[in-house]
C-alpha cells in the first residue's frame, strides 16, 4: 500500500516541478530550469522504478501526474492573477 502512495506522490510532485520548469523556460531562467529538470529526472526515475516492479503501479502514477499538473497549473494561474492585480 505504501508503494502505491509513494508512486502517486512521486508523480504528483514531478508534475508540479514540471510546471515550474516550463515557467522557468518561458521566463528565460536557464539555471532555474536546469535545477527543475534535474529534479524531474530524479523523481520520474523513482516513480518508474516503482511501477516497473508492479504493473498496477501505473494507476497511482497516472493519477499523481493528473493531480500534480492540475495543482501546478492552478499555482501558476494564481501567480498571473496576483501579478496583474486582478484578485
Residue pairs with C-beta under 8 A, 6 or more apart in sequence:
3 50
3 54
3 57
4 56
4 57
4 59
4 60
5 60
6 50
7 47
7 50
7 51
7 57
7 60
7 61
7 64
8 60
8 61
8 63
8 64
8 67
9 64
10 43
10 44
10 46
10 47
10 50
10 61
10 64
11 43
11 47
11 60
11 61
11 62
11 63
11 64
11 65
11 68
12 64
12 65
12 67
12 68
12 71
13 43
13 68
14 40
14 43
14 44
14 47
14 64
14 65
14 68
15 64
15 65
15 66
15 67
15 68
15 69
15 71
15 72
16 68
16 69
16 71
16 72
16 75
17 36
17 39
17 40
17 43
17 72
18 36
18 40
18 68
18 69
18 72
19 68
19 69
19 72
19 73
19 75
19 76
20 36
20 72
21 33
21 36
21 37
21 40
23 76
24 30
24 32
24 33
24 36
25 33
47 61
47 64
50 57
50 61
51 57
51 58
51 61
81 87
